[in-house]
Amino acid sequence: MILLIGDAQMQALAHVLRSLEGVARSYEVRHREAGDASIASDVERAAYVVEQSAARGRERRDRRGKTHVIVLPAVQFHLLWPLAAPNPFDRAGERPWCDTFVVAARRQNVAAGDVLAAYESTEWNASWPDLDAFFAATTTLLLGADAKADVKIGSFVLKHFRKRRLFWAPNAPSNLLLGELAFRVLHACFGREMPVTREELTQTVAALGARELMQSATLPIDPRVATHFGLEWYERYEGDPSRGEPAAFAQYVREMIDAAYETPR
């Protein structure tokens, strides 16, 4: 068994691994949330344990005997959503993300129209994060996470995020990035004896279809951020929400502000 322990990222990664014929032929691929009561028994049966938490993984390494433990970081990339934050106004669990500027404005009784005007400006607001400094901090964070893990992915993200869409939201990797993670996890497990080639993995990820595994978590990207970082794949209007596609950024902002201001503090 190959056991993956972690959040929704790991669930999506498990789906990719199960889709690989060379893996599925020889191994059951199972996903468990951290803290699941059945983890202990699964660990005893697993040939490989792939775990998100570097601290927990290394603590368990000595207790798992012959089980091969692979540690990888939770892949987080806030760079394209520098204001994104958990939504304190969400009562129904329908809008998990909000925005630090909107949250602060709502709590300080700033008029909703003034908040909207700040977003409709063509200029990045001076009170918002310095994007270049944020890039430097993100680089440090990703490479630091790589240093503590067996699977390295931060440098790949930093090298390719401008040319390819790697995330739908700060914690929602695209199929492309999940495929790269799958390849690196398999290499960490099997070394040169990998059960699939990179070409086979690429073809399998492409065959998953147009619907991305984590696209439902999409957060639209501010066009000013896209311009600043020169995102080659970015489209200013990203889809038709009525068909379940990502909303345009302007529409997303209006809905976010409306939801925040309609909710009692």
Residue pairs with C-beta under 8 A, 6 or more apart in sequence:
1 27
1 28
1 29
1 30
1 42
1 45
1 46
1 47
1 48
2 17
2 23
2 27
2 28
2 29
2 30
2 46
2 47
2 48
2 50
2 189
3 30
3 31
3 32
3 39
3 42
3 43
3 45
3 46
3 48
3 49
3 50
4 10
4 11
4 13
4 14
4 17
4 29
4 30
4 31
4 32
4 50
4 51
5 31
5 32
5 33
5 34
5 36
5 39
5 49
5 50
5 51
5 52
5 53
6 31
6 33
6 34
6 51
6 52
6 53
6 74
7 33
7 34
7 52
7 74
7 171
8 171
8 172
8 214
8 217
9 52
9 74
9 75
9 171
9 172
9 173
9 178
9 214
10 31
10 50
10 52
11 31
12 173
12 178
12 213
12 214
13 50
13 178
13 181
13 182
13 185
14 29
14 30
14 31
15 213
16 175
16 178
16 179
16 181
16 182
16 204
16 205
16 208
16 213
17 23
17 24
17 29
17 182
17 185
17 186
18 24
18 29
19 204
19 205
19 207
19 208
20 182
20 195
20 196
20 200
20 201
20 204
21 196
21 200
21 204
22 195
22 196
22 200
23 29
23 186
23 195
23 196
25 195
26 195
27 47
27 48
30 42
30 46
32 38
32 39
32 42
34 52
34 53
34 56
43 49
43 60
43 64
43 67
44 67
46 67
47 67
47 68
48 67
48 68
48 69
48 70
48 189
49 57
49 60
49 64
49 67
49 68
49 69
49 70
50 70
50 72
50 185
50 189
51 57
51 60
51 69
51 70
51 71
51 72
52 71
52 72
52 73
52 74
53 71
53 74
54 71
54 73
54 145
54 148
54 149
57 69
57 70
57 71
58 71
60 69
61 69
68 189
70 150
70 151
70 185
70 188
70 189
71 148
71 149
71 150
71 151
72 149
72 150
72 151
72 153
72 181
72 184
72 185
73 145
73 146
73 148
73 149
73 151
73 153
73 154
74 171
75 153
75 157
75 171
75 173
75 177
75 181
76 141
76 170
76 171
77 138
77 142
77 157
77 161
77 166
77 167
77 170
78 84
78 134
78 138
78 170
79 134
79 135
79 138
79 161
79 229
80 161
80 167
80 170
80 221
80 225
80 226
80 229
80 231
81 97
81 169
81 170
81 219
81 221
81 222
81 225
82 128
82 129
82 131
82 134
82 225
83 99
83 100
83 101
83 128
83 129
83 222
84 97
84 98
84 99
84 100
84 169
84 170
84 219
85 97
85 98
85 99
85 100
85 103
86 96
86 97
86 98
87 95
87 96
87 97
87 98
87 259
87 260
88 98
88 103
89 95
89 98
89 103
89 106
89 259
89 260
89 263
90 96
90 98
90 259
90 263
91 263
95 256
95 259
97 169
97 219
98 256
98 260
99 256
101 115
101 118
101 125
101 127
101 128
102 115
102 256
102 257
102 260
103 260
105 114
105 115
106 115
106 260
106 261
106 265
107 265
112 257
112 258
112 261
115 257
116 253
116 254
116 257
118 125
119 250
119 253
119 257
120 250
122 224
123 224
124 131
124 224
124 225
124 228
131 225
131 228
131 229
135 229
139 154
139 158
141 154
142 153
142 154
142 155
142 157
142 158
143 154
143 155
143 158
145 154
146 152
146 153
146 154
146 155
150 188
151 181
151 184
151 185
151 188
152 184
153 177
153 180
153 181
153 184
156 177
156 180
157 166
157 177
160 166
161 167
161 229
161 231
162 229
162 230
162 231
162 232
163 232
163 233
164 174
164 176
164 233
165 174
165 176
165 233
166 173
166 174
166 176
166 177
167 173
167 174
167 177
168 174
168 212
168 214
168 215
168 217
168 218
168 219
168 246
169 214
169 217
169 218
169 219
170 219
171 217
172 214
172 215
172 217
172 218
173 181
173 214
174 212
174 214
174 215
175 205
175 208
175 212
175 213
176 205
178 205
178 213
178 214
179 201
179 202
179 204
179 205
182 201
182 205
183 198
183 201
186 194
186 195
186 196
186 201
187 194
196 204
215 246
218 238
218 246
219 252
220 238
220 246
220 247
220 248
220 249
220 251
220 252
221 231
221 234
221 238
221 249
222 249
223 234
223 236
223 249
226 234
226 236
236 248
236 249
237 248
238 245
238 246
238 247
238 248
238 249
239 245
239 246
239 247
239 248
241 247
241 251
247 255
